[in-house]
């Protein structure tokens, strides 16, 4: 980095010295520098600066060659800070003078009194705050209207009536109420209440820090405090519900508010519910409302959702609103959702294989009454293969296993056992078989074990073929985990003569490790298996 160029070396003529400059000359600028560098926390640091970035700061005082070139991004004037100005090399020849009015230096016993260092840092730049502050009382000598050479593009007008305006900290009482959020963000006020932010509630609600403040207060404050800001919230509810931070404030009113709050909030947004159901943040407000409000208000919300039910079911945001309705609203009032799923023979399939619609079907199977779920399950049985082999539909079939009747589980097990190899070697339907093994009765598991131990003509047993497949081997492992000891022995007797072959396949090795887990023995010889009884 090049060394700063002194203004004194580039000016053609020397301006007439002002009275203040003469004062500086008479005192001796070098004494001031020595005082700064020799009697303060800046001692070693100040000398380093004076040796490396010395430059004429004040016109007509060439001996005062101590200037601080600071970071260019800093402020030019501020509170409790002395500001010095220098000239960078690229602008050393600038001829225009700019007065810095009312910037005062108090010279007391020919020394500057320094008391602290800021967290800034020095850099060979210019027009930024220095590293120290003044502690002297109001100055007896003022350096006003000192011409500083500076490019016009970097002028910063200073409007100060006295040195007090520059060096005194800002008064909290004089700060505009509009700055309450800014002050809270920089220094959270523990005693601040919701009633204190009236008139600025929306500003707080739409700010990350302000929104969090309101949420925390709503959890513990009394009804009077909630009422203090509620009128502002409800008046702007349509815009808050879809705001990234404001939506949480509305949710908190649904969660910790009262019936009177809920009714007014629902009335404020009800006309736009068909729109809000598809919005990222607003749909969360609708979910919270359905979760917390009374049944009449739930019905009022669903009456508006009903108009967009088809689209909601397959929408990435809307499907959550429908799910919450199924979970929280009484079954008779969600019958229109079930009816939509059954409106034609293919609707269940279409919804089951949709990434969002499948969730709606699952919630129906979980929460609806049998009279509502029975026709849904029947439609699933009709398209079992297609749904079970789908990456989303397989979860719907698993929910039938979990929430259906024993007869439903038997139908599924029969269907799977008849095509065990095909279903088990499929990436998605293999999950259905594992769920059958987890939740099926003993007779269901026995059917699957018999199917696995069967041997088609001219082929190896089904279970051996499954053990070599990347997906089916997990079904076999689950089978060993879930079946009875007698059923497990039947599997072992079927597998043992194929152990040498299984050792050649990575997935087969996993199964052999599973056998060791149960019988605490090693696979031995080339063709034998040593079980707990020691028989071969």
Number of C-alpha atoms within 10 A of each C-alpha: 4 7 12 19 20 21 24 20 11 12 13 10 7 9 10 10 15 16 11 15 17 14 15 20 17 9 15 15 21 15 14 19 19 16 17 20 19 16 13 17 15 19 14 11 13 19 17 13 19 17 11 13 20 21 25 22 23 25 19 18 17 17 14 21 20 25 23 28 26 23 18 14 11 14 12 21 20 17 14 17 21 21 20 20 22 29 27 21 14 9 13 20 20 16 16 11 15 17 16 19 19 20 25 21 18 20 18 13 9 14 17 21 19 19 13 15 14 11 7 14 13 16 14 20 18 22 25 26 28 25 20 22 20 16 15 15 11 14 15 10 13 18 19 16 15 20 16 19 22 22 16 12 6 9 14 15 12 14 12 13 11 15 18 17 16 21 22 12 11 13 7 9 7 7 11 8 14 12 11 16 19 14 14 16 14 8 9 14 11 7 7 12 15 20 14 14 20 15 13 17 23 22 15 24 25 20 17 13 16 24 21 18 19 22 19 12 16 20 14 11 13 11 12 11 16 22 15 17 20 22 15 15 21 21 14 17 24 20 16 23 25 20 19 16 20 29 23 25 28 28 21 19 23 24 17 18 21 14 14 8 18 22 15 16 22 21 14 15 21 20 13 12 22 22 16 24 29 20 18 16 20 29 24 24 24 29 20 20 26 25 18 20 21 14 15 9 18 21 18 13 22 23 14 17 23 16 12 15 21 17 14 23 27 20 19 17 20 30 25 24 29 27 21 19 26 24 18 17 18 16 18 10 15 21 14 14 21 20 13 15 26 15 10 10 13 15 14 26 22 15 22 29 22 19 17 20 29 24 24 28 26 20 18 25 23 17 18 19 13 15 8 18 19 15 15 21 22 13 18 23 19 14 14 18 17 16 24 27 21 18 16 20 30 25 25 27 28 23 20 22 24 19 17 18 13 14 10 16 22 18 13 21 24 14 15 23 21 13 12 22 19 14 23 26 21 17 15 20 27 25 23 25 26 21 19 24 23 17 15 21 14 13 11 21 22 17 16 22 23 16 19 23 19 14 16 9 7 6 10 15 18 19 25 27 18 23 26 22 19 16 20 28 25 21 24 25 18 17 23 22 15 19 22 14 12 10 18 17 14 15 21 18 14 18 21 19 15 17 21 14 14 21 15 11 13 14 19 25 18 18 23 20 13 17 20 14 11 14 12 12 14 14 17 11 10 12 13 16 21 17 18 10 7 8 8 11
